[in-house]
């Protein structure tokens, strides 16, 4: 929950810093990403990298360069701080960062399908009601869980559509309007899911929680 709040506030601060440069917004976005990377460098990177990509898609190079640079600096500072803490407290029993290995394409695709199934299963509560009769109190909750999943899928598709539109506008050099905060979050969610899925499938398929 703490990481969700930190990621949400970091995205808001970065959005505000890109719209109207302010030292407070820039510092807070840097600090929040550094705190996430301090706890887990991989998680901090999986938050910051999609954020950087979306900044350039939504605001272009000029408005995105400083917030993006500070996001990268936050990852580096968090990583250095994490390494210092490990030296002070002793090495972890399992250092996930050093144990990561790269997978070939067939394995990545297999891991990707398994991750998608795991994420869908964690989103829906159908496993809780599996085996119940249709005429039972669990049927309504079962339907609601499916509707919630459909809402997630619809939001993801909308985010992909908005991302495609923004990229086309940038490539065509159209003087497009800056996105609203809601559109920014739709695009960020879509890009974050795509990058997170492929990153975890390529490096650490046993940790779908990083995508969540």
NURO-286098 format. One line per field, with one value per atom (N, C-alpha, C): y, z negated, x negated; residue number from 1; atom name; residue in three letters. Coordinates in pm, whole numbers. Layout:
N
north Y_...
up Z_...
east X_...
kolvex NUM_...
lumnu CA_...
semar ALA_...
// end
This chain:
212
north -120_0_126_125_243_272_166_186_239_195_245_394_436_578_659_609_680_693_586_590_687_687_776_922_954_1092_1135_1044_1075_1109_1034_1061_1196_1230_1360_1473_1459_1564_1583_1471_1480_1545_1513_1576_1727_1767_1911_1980_1912_1971_1989_1901_1913_2024_2046_2152_2290_2305_2434_2407_2424_2392_2460_2382_2432_2345_2406_2331_2233_2272_2184_2056_2070_1952_1864_1927_1851_1776_1844_1781_1666_1686_1581_1458_1480_1365_1288_1361_1297_1220_1282_1221_1094_1096_979_860_887_778_726_816_773_684_716_635_496_487_356_274_341_271_234_312_280_149_127_4_-114_-90_-195_-127_-128_-58_-102_-231_-278_-214_-209_-150_-1_67_209_231_143_154_126_28_-7_101_190_305_422_447_565_553_436_423_445_383_417_564_621_762_850_817_893_881_759_738_821_819_891_1042_1090_1233_1280_1206_1246_1233_1133_1117_1232_1274_1374_1517_1543_1682_1717_1620_1650_1661_1688_1687_1803_1924_2044_2042_2002_2004_1877_1776_1648_1623_1699_1666_1676_1781_1796_1696_1681_1577_1437_1408_1275_1256_1360_1351_1331_1397_1380_1242_1188_1051_951_967_880_900_1025_1052_987_985_921_771_707_564_542_626_610_633_740_769_657_609_499_373_343_224_236_353_375_362_422_412_269_194_54_-28_-3_-74_-40_87_128_62_52_-15_-163_-226_-367_-389_-298_-310_-290_-205_-176_-288_-344_-446_-588_-602_-735_-776_-869_-909_-982_-966_-1037_-1186_-1264_-1408_-1438_-1363_-1374_-1234_-1203_-1072_-1085_-1041_-1061_-985_-868_-789_-861_-929_-999_-1138_-1188_-1322_-1320_-1202_-1194_-1253_-1324_-1380_-1345_-1340_-1309_-1437_-1426_-1540_-1525_-1638_-1631_-1602_-1574_-1529_-1629_-1760_-1854_-1854_-1846_-1843_-1713_-1602_-1474_-1480_-1535_-1544_-1636_-1746_-1836_-1767_-1697_-1622_-1514_-1451_-1343_-1395_-1508_-1564_-1603_-1658_-1697_-1573_-1466_-1342_-1283_-1282_-1227_-1306_-1438_-1522_-1494_-1479_-1450_-1316_-1215_-1082_-1083_-1153_-1161_-1233_-1338_-1412_-1329_-1244_-1159_-1044_-1004_-897_-946_-1067_-1124_-1207_-1220_-1302_-1431_-1474_-1592_-1718_-1726_-1845_-1865_-1754_-1762_-1829_-1802_-1851_-1974_-2022_-2141_-2260_-2333_-2450_-2422_-2292_-2257_-2277_-2297_-2308_-2171_-2171_-2045_-1972_-2048_-1988_-1984_-1881_-1864_-1719_-1684_-1545_-1509_-1610_-1580_-1546_-1575_-1553_-1404_-1319_-1175_-1122_-1165_-1121_-1174_-1293_-1351_-1263_-1222_-1135_-1000_-947_-817_-824_-936_-950_-954_-1018_-1020_-880_-806_-668_-580_-601_-524_-552_-679_-715_-648_-647_-583_-434_-372_-230_-208_-296_-286_-301_-398_-420_-300_-245_-127_-8_12_122_103_-22_-49_-20_-64_-39_111_182_328_394_347_403_378_260_230_319_339_426_568_620_757_767_663_663_670_591_591_727_789_922_1025_1019_1116_1097_971_944_993_971_1018_1170_1237_1383_1434_1366_1407_1384_1270_1240_1334_1377_1468_1613_1636_1772_1861_1803_1879_1951_2074_2150_2101_1988_1927_1989_1977_2025_1926_1980_1892_1808_1687_1599_1643_1605_1625_1524_1545_1452_1312_1305_1175_1103_1174_1113_1070_1152_1119_987_966_842_723_743_634_589_687_654_590_645_591_448_421_286_187_226_135_109_216_200_123_151_84_-66_-104_-247_-316_-254_-314_-330_-221_-226_-322_-316_-403_-550_-584_-723_-777_-701_-749_-750_-652_-649_-768_-794_-905_-1039_-1050_-1175_-1203_-1097_-1114_-1136_-1090_-1093_-1174_-1158_-1219_-1263_-1371_-1412_-1458_-1475_-1519_-1403_-1280_-1164_-1080_-1131_-1049_-930_-931_-819_-689_-698_-577_-509_-586_-527_-460_-525_-466_-335
up 0_0_0_-80_-86_50_121_253_353_341_429_408_281_250_299_275_320_472_543_689_740_678_721_701_584_555_642_667_754_894_945_1078_1082_978_973_968_884_872_1003_1071_1199_1304_1306_1399_1375_1250_1218_1255_1231_1264_1414_1494_1639_1694_1627_1672_1635_1512_1466_1374_1426_1350_1214_1112_975_897_820_746_648_588_491_559_675_747_792_844_891_777_664_551_496_485_430_520_652_744_732_722_704_572_465_333_324_382_372_450_568_647_576_517_443_325_257_143_188_302_353_395_462_504_385_279_158_97_99_45_138_270_371_503_545_668_790_800_916_919_804_799_832_781_814_963_1026_1170_1249_1204_1275_1260_1164_1153_1236_1226_1289_1441_1492_1637_1719_1682_1755_1742_1625_1604_1699_1719_1811_1954_1995_2131_2154_2057_2071_2072_1996_1997_2138_2206_2341_2440_2420_2509_2491_2367_2338_2348_2312_2300_2393_2462_2549_2472_2547_2488_2393_2433_2357_2216_2202_2070_1990_2055_1987_1941_1992_1968_1820_1750_1610_1519_1530_1448_1475_1602_1636_1576_1585_1529_1378_1312_1167_1131_1216_1192_1201_1304_1315_1196_1155_1039_914_903_789_784_902_908_862_912_879_731_677_534_448_486_411_417_535_550_463_466_384_236_196_57_17_107_80_62_150_139_8_-33_-159_-278_-274_-383_-391_-275_-273_-332_-303_-361_-512_-557_-701_-778_-719_-789_-755_-653_-610_-485_-408_-283_-309_-213_-222_-198_-254_-231_-83_-18_127_185_261_326_467_481_607_722_692_799_862_780_832_886_853_897_1026_1080_1202_1320_1403_1526_1644_1762_1883_1944_2004_2064_2216_2286_2431_2467_2596_2639_2608_2639_2604_2455_2370_2226_2185_2248_2218_2250_2366_2405_2311_2269_2172_2039_1993_1867_1877_1995_2014_2001_2064_2055_1911_1840_1701_1613_1641_1564_1586_1712_1743_1669_1670_1600_1450_1395_1252_1216_1301_1275_1285_1385_1398_1278_1234_1118_991_976_857_864_985_1001_972_1019_1000_872_816_697_729_855_898_826_788_719_585_523_393_407_519_537_626_672_758_684_749_688_626_608_551_653_605_692_750_869_930_841_784_693_553_530_400_384_261_235_307_345_412_558_618_762_796_717_744_733_630_615_728_775_888_1012_1039_1153_1137_1015_991_1014_977_999_1149_1228_1373_1430_1381_1427_1392_1275_1237_1332_1368_1463_1598_1645_1772_1767_1653_1637_1649_1587_1597_1743_1813_1952_2037_2014_2089_2063_1938_1905_1975_1978_2045_2195_2258_2401_2428_2344_2361_2347_2250_2233_2354_2415_2536_2651_2663_2770_2752_2630_2604_2628_2592_2617_2766_2844_2990_3048_3000_3050_3018_2897_2859_2941_2963_3043_3185_3244_3380_3387_3286_3283_3273_3194_3181_3312_3376_3500_3612_3610_3712_3680_3565_3522_3511_3462_3443_3309_3307_3183_3096_3033_2954_2816_2754_2618_2520_2409_2307_2246_2206_2154_2015_1982_1847_1755_1626_1531_1547_1576_1594_1716_1829_1948_1924_1850_1816_1741_1648_1571_1655_1748_1837_1922_1977_2060_1975_1856_1767_1726_1698_1659_1773_1895_2009_2035_2038_2061_1946_1824_1709_1710_1750_1758_1863_1980_2088_2048_1999_1960_1843_1746_1629_1665_1751_1790_1862_1959_2035_1949_1860_1774_1679_1615_1521_1593_1710_1787_1835_1859_1910_1800_1677_1571_1449_1406_1279_1284_1355_1372_1245_1136_1011_930_984_906_982_1007_1073_990_860_775_820_887_936_1039_1122_1223_1156_1052_980_918
east -82_0_-86_-195_-282_-344_-387_-447_-345_-220_-114_-95_-89_-71_-191_-312_-432_-434_-401_-400_-295_-178_-70_-108_-161_-200_-317_-412_-526_-478_-380_-326_-258_-182_-114_-215_-317_-419_-495_-525_-596_-509_-381_-287_-282_-272_-266_-397_-510_-639_-656_-596_-606_-516_-404_-313_-364_-404_-457_-576_-696_-817_-820_-840_-844_-941_-1026_-1127_-1063_-951_-886_-837_-772_-723_-840_-944_-1059_-1127_-1144_-1211_-1128_-994_-909_-906_-901_-902_-1033_-1145_-1275_-1280_-1233_-1241_-1157_-1038_-950_-1006_-1060_-1120_-1245_-1323_-1442_-1404_-1295_-1250_-1208_-1137_-1097_-1219_-1314_-1436_-1523_-1517_-1592_-1544_-1413_-1356_-1378_-1359_-1378_-1410_-1537_-1577_-1497_-1463_-1387_-1250_-1184_-1051_-1055_-1157_-1171_-1190_-1269_-1292_-1165_-1086_-962_-856_-871_-783_-837_-968_-1027_-1037_-1074_-1095_-967_-853_-730_-694_-720_-690_-771_-897_-982_-932_-897_-845_-718_-628_-501_-523_-620_-650_-687_-772_-813_-697_-612_-496_-398_-378_-274_-323_-447_-493_-609_-666_-778_-909_-1016_-1150_-1172_-1133_-1170_-1112_-987_-923_-950_-1005_-1023_-1165_-1260_-1400_-1436_-1393_-1430_-1359_-1226_-1161_-1215_-1249_-1302_-1441_-1523_-1658_-1652_-1559_-1546_-1492_-1406_-1357_-1472_-1556_-1674_-1768_-1784_-1869_-1811_-1679_-1614_-1644_-1642_-1676_-1820_-1911_-2053_-2077_-2019_-2036_-1977_-1859_-1799_-1882_-1937_-2023_-2148_-2211_-2332_-2298_-2184_-2143_-2110_-2047_-2016_-2144_-2243_-2371_-2442_-2433_-2496_-2429_-2296_-2224_-2260_-2275_-2312_-2451_-2543_-2678_-2674_-2582_-2575_-2505_-2400_-2320_-2363_-2448_-2489_-2412_-2466_-2401_-2269_-2177_-2050_-2070_-1979_-1986_-1969_-1878_-1858_-1863_-1966_-1977_-1918_-1793_-1723_-1788_-1847_-1906_-2024_-2104_-2221_-2187_-2068_-2032_-1950_-1921_-1841_-1917_-1846_-1904_-1815_-1873_-1799_-1742_-1625_-1558_-1555_-1549_-1535_-1390_-1364_-1232_-1121_-1138_-1030_-997_-1101_-1076_-1007_-1046_-982_-834_-799_-658_-581_-645_-580_-559_-663_-652_-545_-538_-441_-298_-271_-136_-103_-200_-176_-155_-228_-211_-72_-27_105_213_202_299_295_173_160_220_198_253_405_458_604_664_596_645_644_541_535_634_673_771_911_942_1074_1078_1197_1215_1287_1277_1352_1307_1179_1131_1202_1240_1307_1443_1510_1647_1655_1540_1541_1600_1688_1752_1886_1919_2049_2160_2280_2395_2429_2491_2531_2631_2723_2821_2759_2677_2613_2573_2533_2494_2365_2285_2160_2173_2290_2306_2297_2361_2357_2215_2142_2004_1916_1948_1875_1893_2017_2044_1976_1979_1915_1765_1703_1558_1526_1612_1592_1610_1710_1731_1611_1554_1435_1319_1302_1198_1221_1346_1378_1348_1372_1339_1189_1109_964_918_976_940_978_1098_1143_1051_1011_919_785_735_608_618_726_746_756_829_840_703_624_490_402_413_336_381_512_565_515_520_473_322_249_104_75_147_129_160_267_304_196_143_39_-87_-126_-246_-227_-110_-83_-90_-37_-43_-186_-267_-407_-483_-459_-529_-486_-361_-310_-340_-407_-442_-319_-210_-87_-95_-47_-46_70_49_155_163_279_296_235_190_135_247_217_321_367_489_538_470_484_424_484_615_680_625_612_553_409_337_198_191_284_284_327_420_459_339_267_150_42_19_-84_-51_76_116_91_128_109_-39_-119_-263_-328_-286_-343_-315_-193_-160_-245_-258_-335_-482_-542_-683_-703_-613_-626_-615_-519_-502_-626_-675_-791_-917_-931_-1049_-1051_-937_-930_-941_-875_-883_-1024_-1103_-1238_-1340_-1309_-1409_-1369_-1245_-1205_-1059_-1029_-889_-821_-896_-835_-780_-786_-742_-641_-519_-418_-373_-407_-368_-434_-551_-616_-530_-458_-371_-252_-198_-85_-124
kolvex 1_1_1_2_2_2_3_3_3_4_4_4_5_5_5_6_6_6_7_7_7_8_8_8_9_9_9_10_10_10_11_11_11_12_12_12_13_13_13_14_14_14_15_15_15_16_16_16_17_17_17_18_18_18_19_19_19_20_20_20_21_21_21_22_22_22_23_23_23_24_24_24_25_25_25_26_26_26_27_27_27_28_28_28_29_29_29_30_30_30_31_31_31_32_32_32_33_33_33_34_34_34_35_35_35_36_36_36_37_37_37_38_38_38_39_39_39_40_40_40_41_41_41_42_42_42_43_43_43_44_44_44_45_45_45_46_46_46_47_47_47_48_48_48_49_49_49_50_50_50_51_51_51_52_52_52_53_53_53_54_54_54_55_55_55_56_56_56_57_57_57_58_58_58_59_59_59_60_60_60_61_61_61_62_62_62_63_63_63_64_64_64_65_65_65_66_66_66_67_67_67_68_68_68_69_69_69_70_70_70_71_71_71_72_72_72_73_73_73_74_74_74_75_75_75_76_76_76_77_77_77_78_78_78_79_79_79_80_80_80_81_81_81_82_82_82_83_83_83_84_84_84_85_85_85_86_86_86_87_87_87_88_88_88_89_89_89_90_90_90_91_91_91_92_92_92_93_93_93_94_94_94_95_95_95_96_96_96_97_97_97_98_98_98_99_99_99_100_100_100_101_101_101_102_102_102_103_103_103_104_104_104_105_105_105_106_106_106_107_107_107_108_108_108_109_109_109_110_110_110_111_111_111_112_112_112_113_113_113_114_114_114_115_115_115_116_116_116_117_117_117_118_118_118_119_119_119_120_120_120_121_121_121_122_122_122_123_123_123_124_124_124_125_125_125_126_126_126_127_127_127_128_128_128_129_129_129_130_130_130_131_131_131_132_132_132_133_133_133_134_134_134_135_135_135_136_136_136_137_137_137_138_138_138_139_139_139_140_140_140_141_141_141_142_142_142_143_143_143_144_144_144_145_145_145_146_146_146_147_147_147_148_148_148_149_149_149_150_150_150_151_151_151_152_152_152_153_153_153_154_154_154_155_155_155_156_156_156_157_157_157_158_158_158_159_159_159_160_160_160_161_161_161_162_162_162_163_163_163_164_164_164_165_165_165_166_166_166_167_167_167_168_168_168_169_169_169_170_170_170_171_171_171_172_172_172_173_173_173_174_174_174_175_175_175_176_176_176_177_177_177_178_178_178_179_179_179_180_180_180_181_181_181_182_182_182_183_183_183_184_184_184_185_185_185_186_186_186_187_187_187_188_188_188_189_189_189_190_190_190_191_191_191_192_192_192_193_193_193_194_194_194_195_195_195_196_196_196_197_197_197_198_198_198_199_199_199_200_200_200_201_201_201_202_202_202_203_203_203_204_204_204_205_205_205_206_206_206_207_207_207_208_208_208_209_209_209_210_210_210_211_211_211_212_212_212
lumnu N_CA_C_N_CA_C_N_CA_C_N_CA_C_N_CA_C_N_CA_C_N_CA_C_N_CA_C_N_CA_C_N_CA_C_N_CA_C_N_CA_C_N_CA_C_N_CA_C_N_CA_C_N_CA_C_N_CA_C_N_CA_C_N_CA_C_N_CA_C_N_CA_C_N_CA_C_N_CA_C_N_CA_C_N_CA_C_N_CA_C_N_CA_C_N_CA_C_N_CA_C_N_CA_C_N_CA_C_N_CA_C_N_CA_C_N_CA_C_N_CA_C_N_CA_C_N_CA_C_N_CA_C_N_CA_C_N_CA_C_N_CA_C_N_CA_C_N_CA_C_N_CA_C_N_CA_C_N_CA_C_N_CA_C_N_CA_C_N_CA_C_N_CA_C_N_CA_C_N_CA_C_N_CA_C_N_CA_C_N_CA_C_N_CA_C_N_CA_C_N_CA_C_N_CA_C_N_CA_C_N_CA_C_N_CA_C_N_CA_C_N_CA_C_N_CA_C_N_CA_C_N_CA_C_N_CA_C_N_CA_C_N_CA_C_N_CA_C_N_CA_C_N_CA_C_N_CA_C_N_CA_C_N_CA_C_N_CA_C_N_CA_C_N_CA_C_N_CA_C_N_CA_C_N_CA_C_N_CA_C_N_CA_C_N_CA_C_N_CA_C_N_CA_C_N_CA_C_N_CA_C_N_CA_C_N_CA_C_N_CA_C_N_CA_C_N_CA_C_N_CA_C_N_CA_C_N_CA_C_N_CA_C_N_CA_C_N_CA_C_N_CA_C_N_CA_C_N_CA_C_N_CA_C_N_CA_C_N_CA_C_N_CA_C_N_CA_C_N_CA_C_N_CA_C_N_CA_C_N_CA_C_N_CA_C_N_CA_C_N_CA_C_N_CA_C_N_CA_C_N_CA_C_N_CA_C_N_CA_C_N_CA_C_N_CA_C_N_CA_C_N_CA_C_N_CA_C_N_CA_C_N_CA_C_N_CA_C_N_CA_C_N_CA_C_N_CA_C_N_CA_C_N_CA_C_N_CA_C_N_CA_C_N_CA_C_N_CA_C_N_CA_C_N_CA_C_N_CA_C_N_CA_C_N_CA_C_N_CA_C_N_CA_C_N_CA_C_N_CA_C_N_CA_C_N_CA_C_N_CA_C_N_CA_C_N_CA_C_N_CA_C_N_CA_C_N_CA_C_N_CA_C_N_CA_C_N_CA_C_N_CA_C_N_CA_C_N_CA_C_N_CA_C_N_CA_C_N_CA_C_N_CA_C_N_CA_C_N_CA_C_N_CA_C_N_CA_C_N_CA_C_N_CA_C_N_CA_C_N_CA_C_N_CA_C_N_CA_C_N_CA_C_N_CA_C_N_CA_C_N_CA_C_N_CA_C_N_CA_C_N_CA_C_N_CA_C_N_CA_C_N_CA_C_N_CA_C_N_CA_C_N_CA_C_N_CA_C_N_CA_C_N_CA_C_N_CA_C_N_CA_C_N_CA_C_N_CA_C_N_CA_C_N_CA_C_N_CA_C_N_CA_C_N_CA_C_N_CA_C_N_CA_C_N_CA_C_N_CA_C_N_CA_C_N_CA_C_N_CA_C_N_CA_C_N_CA_C_N_CA_C_N_CA_C_N_CA_C_N_CA_C
semar UNK_UNK_UNK_UNK_UNK_UNK_UNK_UNK_UNK_UNK_UNK_UNK_UNK_UNK_UNK_UNK_UNK_UNK_UNK_UNK_UNK_UNK_UNK_UNK_UNK_UNK_UNK_UNK_UNK_UNK_UNK_UNK_UNK_UNK_UNK_UNK_UNK_UNK_UNK_UNK_UNK_UNK_UNK_UNK_UNK_UNK_UNK_UNK_UNK_UNK_UNK_UNK_UNK_UNK_UNK_UNK_UNK_UNK_UNK_UNK_UNK_UNK_UNK_UNK_UNK_UNK_UNK_UNK_UNK_UNK_UNK_UNK_UNK_UNK_UNK_UNK_UNK_UNK_UNK_UNK_UNK_UNK_UNK_UNK_UNK_UNK_UNK_UNK_UNK_UNK_UNK_UNK_UNK_UNK_UNK_UNK_UNK_UNK_UNK_UNK_UNK_UNK_UNK_UNK_UNK_UNK_UNK_UNK_UNK_UNK_UNK_UNK_UNK_UNK_UNK_UNK_UNK_UNK_UNK_UNK_UNK_UNK_UNK_UNK_UNK_UNK_UNK_UNK_UNK_UNK_UNK_UNK_UNK_UNK_UNK_UNK_UNK_UNK_UNK_UNK_UNK_UNK_UNK_UNK_UNK_UNK_UNK_UNK_UNK_UNK_UNK_UNK_UNK_UNK_UNK_UNK_UNK_UNK_UNK_UNK_UNK_UNK_UNK_UNK_UNK_UNK_UNK_UNK_UNK_UNK_UNK_UNK_UNK_UNK_UNK_UNK_UNK_UNK_UNK_UNK_UNK_UNK_UNK_UNK_UNK_UNK_UNK_UNK_UNK_UNK_UNK_UNK_UNK_UNK_UNK_UNK_UNK_UNK_UNK_UNK_UNK_UNK_UNK_UNK_UNK_UNK_UNK_UNK_UNK_UNK_UNK_UNK_UNK_UNK_UNK_UNK_UNK_UNK_UNK_UNK_UNK_UNK_UNK_UNK_UNK_UNK_UNK_UNK_UNK_UNK_UNK_UNK_UNK_UNK_UNK_UNK_UNK_UNK_UNK_UNK_UNK_UNK_UNK_UNK_UNK_UNK_UNK_UNK_UNK_UNK_UNK_UNK_UNK_UNK_UNK_UNK_UNK_UNK_UNK_UNK_UNK_UNK_UNK_UNK_UNK_UNK_UNK_UNK_UNK_UNK_UNK_UNK_UNK_UNK_UNK_UNK_UNK_UNK_UNK_UNK_UNK_UNK_UNK_UNK_UNK_UNK_UNK_UNK_UNK_UNK_UNK_UNK_UNK_UNK_UNK_UNK_UNK_UNK_UNK_UNK_UNK_UNK_UNK_UNK_UNK_UNK_UNK_UNK_UNK_UNK_UNK_UNK_UNK_UNK_UNK_UNK_UNK_UNK_UNK_UNK_UNK_UNK_UNK_UNK_UNK_UNK_UNK_UNK_UNK_UNK_UNK_UNK_UNK_UNK_UNK_UNK_UNK_UNK_UNK_UNK_UNK_UNK_UNK_UNK_UNK_UNK_UNK_UNK_UNK_UNK_UNK_UNK_UNK_UNK_UNK_UNK_UNK_UNK_UNK_UNK_UNK_UNK_UNK_UNK_UNK_UNK_UNK_UNK_UNK_UNK_UNK_UNK_UNK_UNK_UNK_UNK_UNK_UNK_UNK_UNK_UNK_UNK_UNK_UNK_UNK_UNK_UNK_UNK_UNK_UNK_UNK_UNK_UNK_UNK_UNK_UNK_UNK_UNK_UNK_UNK_UNK_UNK_UNK_UNK_UNK_UNK_UNK_UNK_UNK_UNK_UNK_UNK_UNK_UNK_UNK_UNK_UNK_UNK_UNK_UNK_UNK_UNK_UNK_UNK_UNK_UNK_UNK_UNK_UNK_UNK_UNK_UNK_UNK_UNK_UNK_UNK_UNK_UNK_UNK_UNK_UNK_UNK_UNK_UNK_UNK_UNK_UNK_UNK_UNK_UNK_UNK_UNK_UNK_UNK_UNK_UNK_UNK_UNK_UNK_UNK_UNK_UNK_UNK_UNK_UNK_UNK_UNK_UNK_UNK_UNK_UNK_UNK_UNK_UNK_UNK_UNK_UNK_UNK_UNK_UNK_UNK_UNK_UNK_UNK_UNK_UNK_UNK_UNK_UNK_UNK_UNK_UNK_UNK_UNK_UNK_UNK_UNK_UNK_UNK_UNK_UNK_UNK_UNK_UNK_UNK_UNK_UNK_UNK_UNK_UNK_UNK_UNK_UNK_UNK_UNK_UNK_UNK_UNK_UNK_UNK_UNK_UNK_UNK_UNK_UNK_UNK_UNK_UNK_UNK_UNK_UNK_UNK_UNK_UNK_UNK_UNK_UNK_UNK_UNK_UNK_UNK_UNK_UNK_UNK_UNK_UNK_UNK_UNK_UNK_UNK_UNK_UNK_UNK_UNK_UNK_UNK_UNK_UNK_UNK_UNK_UNK_UNK_UNK_UNK_UNK_UNK_UNK_UNK_UNK_UNK_UNK_UNK_UNK_UNK_UNK_UNK_UNK_UNK_UNK_UNK_UNK_UNK_UNK_UNK_UNK_UNK_UNK_UNK_UNK_UNK_UNK_UNK_UNK_UNK_UNK_UNK_UNK_UNK_UNK_UNK_UNK_UNK_UNK_UNK_UNK_UNK_UNK_UNK_UNK_UNK_UNK_UNK_UNK_UNK_UNK_UNK_UNK_UNK_UNK_UNK_UNK_UNK_UNK_UNK_UNK_UNK_UNK_UNK_UNK_UNK_UNK_UNK_UNK_UNK_UNK_UNK
// end
